[in-house]
Amino acid sequence: GQWGPKIPVPLIPVAAAVLPQSGRILMFAADKADQMYAEDSSSYDITFSAIYDPFTGSVAPGTVTNHGMFCPGLSLDFQGRPVVTGGMTDNKVSIFDDESDSWISAQNMTMGRGYHAQTTLSDGRIFTIGGSWNGGIGGVDVASKGGEVFDPIGNAWTALPDCPVGPMLTNDSRGEFFADNHAWLFAWKNESVFQAGPSANMNWYGTRGLGDHRAAGVRGADEDSMNGNAIMYDATKGKILTLGGAPSYALSFSTRAAHIITLSDPFEEVEAEAIDSMHDPRAYANSVVLPTGDVFVNGGVSYARQWTDVNSSLTPELWNPVTRRFTKMVRSPTPRNYHSIAILLPDATVLTGGGGLCWRICEDTSANHLDLQVFYPPYLFNSDRGLAQRPVITGTSPSIIELGASLFIFTNEPVAKFALIRYGSVTHSINTDQRRIQLDAVALDRGEGNPTKEWKSQIEVPSDPGIVPPGWWMLFAINDQGVPS
């Protein structure tokens, strides 16, 4: 692989989302661009934001008022709009509209939250759970911090009293304040949600009526893995890769652990298998699924400690879903630890950035990284290190497709397979939007009447919205050399 030059931005990108309609990147920090909880509490409801345009290289700064969006829940709705819940302002909800470049206020959550996670369900509603960093502390015997769902069409939140937070608590050394943070959530079939971690215990949640819950066993011999990663790299087969983390949010040693979790039907038995470990232990890292199904793992620390570059894991890794092993990539020039991001761009590269943004008075400002950097994966290069020739998608029919329908794709060369990857959003090592669908292509005749001699292929999109949640997806063509469009 190869790293591009640093791209200065006017803030530390603690959170980011790819805006599907424009391809731009929305980023935001806290009530200051490089610091959280400034001395003046009147600023807590302000968030510094910026938009990066990868096509022009421009960065447009801005601020968001009336919602402190630091440490929130984050996911994209069916229209591709980032929905930001809670955080520093614990019960507020804001939705970003790409067309108007503006924020829309939505109905408040039923309870305040921070450090929670959320995921967009198969029916378009949004589920969230946990979040004792703000808005009060939940627990085993406390109803607060249990599940609730948001209907973006009706602009209404509904509490789910039968979705308790207790079963997913970790045994954090610093108590319940950190025990329900950053859940690894995956929307699944029939409006269900699978919670893969970071607790050693896994759980199923139902979102109909008053909600539902059922224990899903443990992740093999894995311990609590706070600030680790979980990635749905093959949604058709229900495959999830989990990586690293630490037993406690901070002041504990990270692990190299890696597991594959296989889902079947909701509330059914879940298979969890330990696989060969990463080369480096990592907490606060970020992981991104690529069009080929490989997973790029970047950053993190071997000992979980916030707001510092000490103990940084500077060598990224690439996990191969066929060999199920990790390969070291070219060394990163910049530590990307706590409060960093990584996210897939539509050109099949990975955008990384951030790290730092400390609490009030920074002891080590060198850990503040107000920049972005693009990683170019190995599949973009030939063996002589020159750029590989990439297939080009010249058209699709139709451009909007129903679930279970056929899609015709035109390319400039024959391709081996296609992949759909949902547009992503990321904060605090969590990206519940990203998931990959591998689609084997049926090659069709080029057509003698086609003056451009394009290659035509047909794919079938899965019919279950739990596998393919409706919304915006990136479509990639991949040739027989593994090079993506």
C-alpha positions in Angstrom: 0.0 0.0 0.0 0.9 3.7 0.0 0.0 6.8 2.0 -0.9 10.1 0.4 0.1 13.5 1.7 -1.4 15.0 4.8 -4.5 17.1 4.2 -4.8 19.9 6.9 -8.3 20.5 8.2 -9.5 23.1 10.7 -10.5 20.5 13.4 -9.8 17.1 14.8 -12.2 14.8 12.9 -13.6 12.8 15.8 -16.6 11.7 13.7 -17.1 11.5 9.9 -19.7 10.4 7.4 -19.6 10.0 3.6 -22.5 12.0 2.1 -23.9 9.7 -0.7 -25.4 12.4 -2.9 -22.2 14.5 -3.3 -19.4 12.1 -2.1 -18.2 14.8 0.3 -17.1 14.0 3.8 -18.9 15.5 6.8 -16.6 15.8 9.9 -17.1 17.2 13.3 -15.2 17.6 16.6 -16.5 19.1 19.9 -17.2 22.5 21.4 -13.7 23.4 20.3 -11.9 22.3 17.2 -9.1 20.6 19.2 -10.6 20.3 22.7 -13.7 19.1 24.5 -15.4 20.8 27.5 -14.0 24.3 27.2 -14.0 26.3 30.4 -17.1 28.2 29.4 -20.1 25.8 29.7 -22.2 28.1 27.5 -20.3 26.6 24.5 -21.2 23.0 25.2 -24.1 23.1 22.8 -21.8 24.1 19.9 -20.0 21.7 17.6 -17.2 22.6 15.2 -17.7 20.9 11.8 -16.2 20.9 8.4 -16.8 19.3 5.0 -14.0 17.8 2.9 -14.5 17.4 -0.9 -12.2 14.6 -2.1 -12.8 15.6 -5.7 -11.6 19.2 -5.4 -9.5 18.9 -2.2 -11.4 21.8 -0.7 -12.3 22.0 3.0 -15.2 24.2 4.1 -15.4 25.0 7.8 -18.6 25.6 9.8 -20.2 25.4 13.2 -23.3 23.7 14.4 -25.4 25.4 17.1 -27.9 24.1 19.6 -26.4 20.6 19.7 -23.2 19.5 21.2 -22.6 16.5 19.0 -19.4 15.2 20.6 -19.5 11.5 21.6 -22.9 10.8 19.9 -24.7 8.0 18.2 -24.3 8.1 14.5 -25.8 6.4 11.4 -27.2 7.1 8.0 -30.9 6.9 7.4 -32.5 5.5 4.2 -32.0 8.9 2.5 -28.3 8.8 3.2 -28.6 11.6 5.8 -26.3 11.4 8.9 -28.5 11.2 12.0 -26.6 12.4 15.1 -28.1 11.6 18.5 -27.1 12.8 22.0 -23.5 13.2 23.0 -22.4 16.4 24.8 -26.0 17.7 24.6 -27.4 14.4 25.8 -30.9 14.2 24.3 -30.7 16.3 21.1 -31.0 14.8 17.6 -29.8 16.5 14.5 -29.9 15.4 10.8 -27.6 16.7 8.1 -29.1 17.5 4.7 -26.6 17.3 1.9 -28.6 19.2 -0.6 -29.1 22.3 1.5 -25.8 22.0 3.5 -27.9 22.4 6.7 -28.8 20.7 9.9 -32.4 19.8 10.8 -33.5 19.4 14.4 -35.4 16.2 15.1 -37.4 15.1 18.2 -35.3 14.5 21.3 -34.6 11.0 22.5 -36.7 9.6 25.4 -33.5 9.8 27.5 -30.1 11.5 27.4 -27.1 9.5 26.1 -23.4 9.8 25.3 -21.0 7.1 24.1 -23.9 5.1 22.9 -24.2 3.4 19.5 -27.1 3.2 17.0 -27.9 1.4 13.8 -30.4 1.9 11.0 -32.9 -1.0 10.9 -34.2 -3.0 8.0 -37.5 -1.0 8.1 -35.8 2.4 8.2 -36.1 3.1 11.9 -33.0 3.8 14.0 -32.2 1.8 17.1 -30.0 3.0 19.9 -28.9 1.6 23.3 -26.5 2.4 26.1 -24.6 5.6 26.6 -23.9 6.3 30.3 -21.2 8.9 29.5 -24.0 11.5 29.6 -27.6 11.8 30.7 -27.2 9.5 33.8 -25.9 6.1 34.5 -27.7 2.9 33.6 -27.2 -0.6 34.9 -28.5 -4.1 35.4 -31.4 -3.0 37.6 -32.0 0.4 36.1 -34.4 1.0 33.2 -32.4 3.9 31.8 -30.1 3.3 28.9 -32.2 0.5 27.5 -33.2 0.5 23.8 -35.3 3.0 21.9 -36.2 3.5 18.2 -36.5 6.6 16.0 -38.9 6.9 13.1 -37.4 9.5 10.8 -40.6 9.8 8.8 -42.9 10.3 11.8 -40.1 12.2 13.6 -40.8 10.2 16.8 -38.9 8.2 19.4 -40.3 5.2 21.1 -38.9 3.6 24.2 -38.4 -0.2 24.2 -38.6 -1.3 27.8 -38.0 -5.0 26.9 -34.6 -4.1 25.4 -32.5 -3.9 28.6 -28.9 -2.6 28.6 -27.9 -4.9 31.5 -27.0 -8.0 29.5 -24.5 -6.0 27.4 -22.6 -4.4 30.2 -18.8 -4.9 30.4 -17.0 -5.4 33.7 -15.1 -2.1 33.4 -12.6 -1.4 36.1 -13.9 2.1 36.5 -17.5 1.1 36.9 -20.9 1.4 35.1 -20.0 4.8 33.7 -18.0 3.0 31.0 -19.8 -0.4 31.0 -22.5 0.3 28.3 -20.4 2.3 25.8 -20.0 1.9 22.0 -22.0 -1.3 21.4 -21.2 -3.3 18.3 -24.6 -3.2 16.7 -25.8 -4.9 13.4 -29.2 -4.4 11.9 -30.5 -7.8 10.8 -33.6 -9.6 9.5 -37.1 -8.8 10.7 -36.1 -5.5 12.3 -33.8 -7.3 14.7 -30.5 -6.1 16.0 -27.4 -8.3 16.9 -25.0 -6.9 19.5 -21.7 -8.6 18.9 -19.7 -6.7 21.7 -17.7 -5.1 23.1 -18.9 -7.1 26.1 -17.9 -10.8 26.1 -21.6 -11.5 26.1 -23.5 -11.2 22.9 -27.2 -10.4 22.6 -30.2 -10.3 20.2 -32.7 -7.4 20.4 -36.1 -7.1 18.8 -37.6 -3.7 18.0 -41.2 -4.5 17.5 -43.8 -3.5 20.1 -42.1 -3.1 23.5 -39.0 -4.7 22.2 -37.5 -8.1 22.9 -34.2 -9.6 24.1 -32.4 -12.9 24.1 -28.9 -13.8 25.1 -26.7 -15.0 22.2 -23.9 -16.6 24.1 -20.3 -15.5 24.4 -17.6 -14.6 21.8 -15.6 -17.8 22.3 -13.0 -17.2 25.0 -12.7 -13.5 24.2 -12.9 -11.1 27.1 -14.6 -7.7 27.2 -13.1 -5.7 24.3 -14.1 -2.1 24.7 -13.0 0.2 21.8 -12.4 -2.8 19.6 -13.8 -3.2 16.1 -16.6 -5.2 14.5 -17.2 -5.3 10.7 -19.8 -7.1 8.6 -17.6 -8.1 5.7 -20.0 -10.6 4.1 -23.6 -9.7 4.9 -25.1 -12.4 2.6 -23.5 -15.1 4.7 -24.0 -13.2 8.0 -20.2 -12.9 8.6 -18.8 -10.4 11.1 -15.1 -9.9 12.0 -14.3 -8.7 15.5 -10.9 -7.3 16.4 -9.0 -6.2 19.4 -10.2 -3.9 22.2 -9.4 -3.8 25.9 -11.1 -5.1 29.1 -11.6 -1.5 30.3 -12.2 1.7 28.5 -8.8 3.1 29.6 -5.8 2.0 31.6 -5.8 -1.6 30.5 -3.8 -3.7 28.0 -5.2 -4.2 24.5 -5.6 -7.5 22.8 -4.7 -9.0 19.4 -7.8 -11.2 19.4 -9.8 -11.8 16.2 -13.0 -13.7 15.8 -15.5 -14.6 13.1 -19.2 -14.5 14.1 -21.8 -16.1 11.8 -25.4 -15.0 12.0 -28.4 -17.1 10.8 -32.0 -16.1 11.6 -32.8 -13.6 14.4 -32.7 -15.0 17.9 -31.1 -18.2 16.7 -27.8 -19.7 17.8 -24.7 -17.7 16.8 -21.4 -19.2 15.8 -18.3 -17.5 17.2 -14.8 -18.8 16.1 -11.4 -17.6 17.2 -9.0 -17.1 14.3 -5.3 -16.2 13.9 -4.7 -12.9 15.8 -3.6 -9.5 14.5 0.1 -8.8 14.6 -0.4 -5.9 17.0 -2.6 -5.4 20.0 -5.1 -2.5 19.4 -7.7 -0.5 21.2 -9.1 2.8 19.7 -8.2 1.5 16.2 -10.5 1.7 13.1 -11.3 -1.0 10.6 -12.7 -0.6 7.1 -14.1 -3.3 4.8 -12.8 -3.0 1.2 -14.6 -4.0 -2.0 -12.7 -7.3 -2.2 -13.8 -8.3 1.3 -10.4 -7.6 2.8 -10.5 -5.5 6.0 -8.0 -2.7 6.6 -7.1 -2.1 10.2 -5.4 1.1 11.2 -4.1 2.8 14.3 -4.8 2.0 17.9 -2.6 1.5 21.0 -1.2 -1.5 22.8 -2.2 0.0 26.2 -5.5 1.9 26.3 -4.8 5.4 27.4 -6.7 8.4 26.0 -5.4 11.5 24.4 -1.8 10.4 23.8 0.3 8.9 21.1 2.3 6.7 23.5 2.0 3.0 22.8 0.8 3.6 19.2 0.4 0.8 16.7 1.8 2.4 13.6 1.8 -0.6 11.3 -1.6 -1.1 9.7 -2.8 -4.6 8.8 -4.9 -6.1 6.0 -7.1 -9.1 6.8 -7.9 -11.6 4.0 -11.2 -13.3 4.2 -10.0 -16.4 2.2 -6.7 -17.1 4.1 -8.2 -15.5 7.3 -4.8 -14.1 8.1 -3.4 -10.6 8.6 -0.6 -9.0 6.5 1.4 -5.9 7.6 1.0 -2.8 5.5 3.3 0.1 4.9 3.9 2.0 8.2 1.6 4.9 8.9 3.3 8.3 9.2 0.7 9.5 11.8 -0.6 7.9 15.0 -4.3 7.4 14.8 -5.6 6.5 18.2 -8.4 7.8 20.5 -10.7 10.1 18.6 -9.5 9.1 15.2 -11.5 7.9 12.1 -11.2 5.7 9.0 -13.8 5.4 6.3 -14.1 4.0 2.8 -14.2 6.5 -0.1 -16.1 5.8 -3.3 -12.8 5.5 -5.2 -12.0 2.4 -3.1 -9.3 4.2 -1.0 -9.5 4.7 2.7 -9.7 8.1 4.4 -8.0 8.3 7.8 -7.7 11.2 10.2 -7.8 12.7 13.7 -6.7 11.5 17.1 -6.3 13.5 20.3 -8.8 16.2 21.3 -8.3 16.0 25.0 -10.3 17.0 28.1 -10.1 20.7 28.9 -6.4 21.3 29.5 -4.2 19.2 27.2 -1.1 17.7 28.8 0.2 16.5 25.4 -1.0 18.6 22.5 1.3 16.6 20.2 -1.4 14.0 20.1 -3.8 16.4 18.4 -3.9 15.6 14.7 -5.9 18.2 12.7 -5.5 16.4 9.4 -6.6 13.7 7.0 -4.6 11.2 5.0 -5.6 8.7 2.3 -4.4 5.1 2.3 -4.1 3.5 -1.2 -4.6 -0.3 -0.7 -2.3 -2.8 -2.4 -5.0 -3.8 -4.9 -4.4 -0.4 -6.7 -0.8 -1.4 -7.6 1.0 -3.8 -10.0 3.8 -6.0 -8.8 6.3 -3.3 -10.2 4.6 -0.8 -7.9 3.0 1.1 -10.8 -0.7 1.9 -10.7 -2.9 -1.0 -11.8 -5.4 -0.4 -14.6 -8.8 -0.2 -13.0 -12.1 -1.4 -14.5 -14.6 1.3 -15.1 -18.4 1.1 -14.6 -19.8 3.1 -17.5 -23.4 2.7 -16.6 -26.1 0.7 -14.7 -29.7 -0.1 -15.4 -31.6 0.9 -13.4 -29.9 3.4 -11.1 -32.4 2.8 -8.4 -33.1 -0.9 -7.7 -35.7 -2.8 -5.7 -34.6 -5.6 -3.3 -34.5 -9.0 -5.0 -34.3 -7.5 -8.5 -31.7 -7.7 -11.2 -29.2 -5.0 -11.9 -27.5 -4.7 -15.3 -24.0 -3.2 -15.2 -21.9 -2.0 -18.1 -18.1 -2.0 -17.8 -15.1 -1.2 -20.1 -13.7 -4.7 -19.5 -14.9 -8.1 -18.3 -15.1 -8.4 -14.5 -15.0 -11.3 -12.1 -17.5 -10.0 -9.4 -19.2 -7.0 -8.0 -19.6 -5.7 -4.5 -22.1 -3.4 -2.8 -20.8 -1.5 0.2 -23.1 0.7 2.2 -22.0 4.3 2.7 -20.4 4.7 6.1 -20.3 6.9 9.2 -17.8 6.5 12.0 -17.0 7.8 15.5 -15.1 6.2 18.5 -14.1 3.1 16.5 -17.7 2.4 15.6 -19.2 2.2 12.1 -22.5 0.5 12.2 -23.4 1.5 8.6 -20.6 -0.3 6.8 -21.4 -3.7 5.4 -20.5 -5.5 2.3 -22.5 -7.6 -0.2 -20.6 -9.8 -2.6 -22.4 -10.3 -5.9 -21.3 -12.8 -8.4 -21.7 -11.6 -12.0 -23.5 -13.3 -14.9 -21.7 -12.2 -18.0 -23.9 -11.2 -20.9 -23.1 -10.6 -24.6 -21.4 -7.4 -25.4 -23.9 -6.8 -28.1 -23.0 -6.1 -31.7 -25.2 -3.0 -31.8 -23.3 -1.4 -29.0 -20.9 1.1 -30.5 -18.7 1.4 -27.4 -18.4 -2.4 -27.1 -19.1 -2.3 -23.3 -19.2 -5.5 -21.3 -22.6 -6.2 -19.8 -23.2 -8.1 -16.6 -26.2 -9.0 -14.5 -26.3 -9.3 -10.7 -29.1 -10.3 -8.4 -29.6 -8.2 -5.3 -30.7 -10.1 -2.2 -34.3 -9.6 -1.3 -34.1 -9.4 2.5 -33.8 -5.8 3.8 -32.1 -7.2 6.9 -29.2 -8.3 4.7 -29.4 -5.2 2.4 -30.9 -2.3 4.3 -32.4 0.1 1.8 -30.6 3.3 1.1 -27.4 4.4 -0.6 -24.7 1.9 -1.6 -21.4 2.1 -3.4 -21.1 -0.3 -6.3 -17.7 -1.7 -7.2 -16.6 -3.9 -10.2 -13.7 -6.1 -9.4 -11.6 -7.7 -12.2 -9.8 -11.1 -12.1 -6.7 -9.5 -10.6 -8.7 -8.2 -7.7 -8.5 -4.6 -8.8 -11.7 -2.6 -8.0 -13.3 0.1 -10.1 
